Amino acid sequence: MFNQILLAADGSDASAAAVATAIGLAREQRAQLLVVHVVDVYAMYFATPESIDFLVAAGEGILKAVQDQAQQSGVVAHTKLLQSDVGGRHISELIIDESNAWPADLVIIGSHGRRGLNHFLIGSVAEGVCQRARTPVLLSR
């Protein structure tokens, strides 16, 4: 049984599948849901205050949309916007740190299923979470 589920959402199609899974599971388990979104400032080569503000606003919009979707399903969802720092911590580390701090019984994250050169160049947040998380991780594709 899961009491606290952390959902990492980024607004992608893979994330939409994870959102549906997390909301359904939270409703079924009567679990608390924490939805996080990471603004990766470090990935921007020429970050300006305006571009960071744009990414923060977009992240807040993603969180609000997921929260509204959860509420329509009868699930109370809390949200948290995380932001990478200049130290370059990977998004997966921020998600894991938040899941440990909360603490989550389960982490749900979408996976794009990239392979080959795309995986090598872009990397995989989901893979990083799976490799380092202390709690169970549910991947949604």
C-alpha positions in Angstrom: 0.0 0.0 0.0 1.3 3.5 -0.9 0.5 6.5 1.3 2.7 9.1 -0.4 3.2 9.1 -4.1 5.6 11.6 -5.8 4.9 12.3 -9.5 7.5 14.0 -11.7 5.7 15.9 -14.5 7.2 17.7 -17.4 4.3 18.3 -19.7 5.4 15.7 -22.4 3.3 12.9 -23.8 5.2 10.4 -21.6 4.4 12.6 -18.6 0.7 12.7 -19.5 0.7 8.9 -19.2 2.4 9.1 -15.8 0.0 11.7 -14.6 -3.0 9.4 -15.4 -1.3 6.5 -13.7 -0.4 8.5 -10.6 -3.9 10.0 -10.2 -5.5 6.6 -10.7 -3.2 4.9 -8.2 -3.5 7.7 -5.6 -7.3 7.6 -5.8 -7.3 3.8 -5.5 -4.8 3.8 -2.6 -6.2 6.9 -1.0 -2.6 8.2 -1.1 -1.3 11.8 -0.9 0.1 13.0 -4.2 3.0 15.4 -4.6 3.6 16.6 -8.1 7.0 18.1 -8.9 8.4 19.8 -12.0 12.0 20.7 -12.4 13.1 23.9 -14.2 16.6 23.0 -15.5 18.3 26.4 -15.6 21.7 24.7 -15.9 20.8 23.2 -19.3 20.3 26.7 -20.8 23.6 28.0 -22.3 22.5 31.6 -22.3 20.0 31.9 -19.5 18.6 35.3 -19.0 16.2 36.4 -16.3 13.4 36.6 -18.9 14.0 33.0 -20.1 14.2 31.7 -16.6 10.9 33.5 -15.8 9.4 31.9 -18.9 10.4 28.4 -17.8 9.2 29.0 -14.2 5.8 30.2 -15.5 5.6 27.2 -17.9 6.4 24.9 -15.0 3.8 26.4 -12.7 1.3 26.0 -15.5 2.1 22.3 -15.8 1.8 21.8 -12.1 -1.6 23.7 -12.0 -2.9 21.6 -14.8 -2.0 18.3 -13.1 -3.4 19.6 -9.8 -6.7 20.5 -11.5 -6.8 17.1 -13.2 -6.2 15.3 -9.9 -8.9 17.4 -8.1 -11.4 16.5 -10.8 -10.7 12.8 -10.0 -11.1 13.4 -6.3 -7.4 13.3 -5.5 -5.8 16.1 -3.5 -2.5 16.9 -5.1 0.2 19.2 -3.7 2.8 20.7 -6.1 6.3 21.8 -5.9 8.5 23.6 -8.5 12.1 22.6 -8.2 14.9 24.5 -9.9 18.4 23.3 -10.8 21.3 25.4 -9.7 24.5 26.5 -11.3 26.2 23.5 -9.7 24.6 21.4 -12.4 22.8 18.8 -10.3 21.0 16.5 -12.7 17.2 16.6 -12.7 17.0 13.0 -11.5 19.0 14.0 -8.3 16.6 16.8 -7.5 13.6 14.4 -7.9 15.2 11.8 -5.7 16.2 14.3 -3.1 12.5 15.5 -3.0 11.2 12.0 -2.8 13.5 11.3 0.2 12.7 14.6 1.9 8.9 14.1 1.6 9.2 10.9 2.0 7.6 9.1 -0.9 6.6 5.5 -0.8 6.6 5.4 -4.6 7.9 7.6 -7.4 6.1 7.8 -10.7 7.8 9.2 -13.8 7.2 9.0 -17.5 9.8 7.6 -19.9 10.2 8.5 -23.5 11.9 5.2 -24.3 14.8 6.9 -26.2 17.6 4.6 -27.4 20.9 4.8 -29.2 22.2 8.2 -30.1 19.2 10.2 -28.8 19.6 8.5 -25.4 23.3 9.2 -25.4 23.0 12.8 -26.3 19.8 13.7 -24.3 20.2 11.2 -21.4 17.3 9.9 -19.4 15.9 11.4 -16.3 13.8 8.4 -15.7 16.8 6.1 -15.9 18.7 8.3 -13.4 15.8 8.1 -11.0 15.5 4.3 -11.3 19.2 3.8 -10.7 19.5 6.0 -7.6 16.1 6.0 -5.9 15.7 4.2 -2.5 12.0 3.8 -3.1 10.1 1.8 -5.8 9.8 3.7 -9.1 7.0 3.2 -11.6 7.9 4.1 -15.2 5.0 5.0 -17.5 5.5 5.0 -21.3 
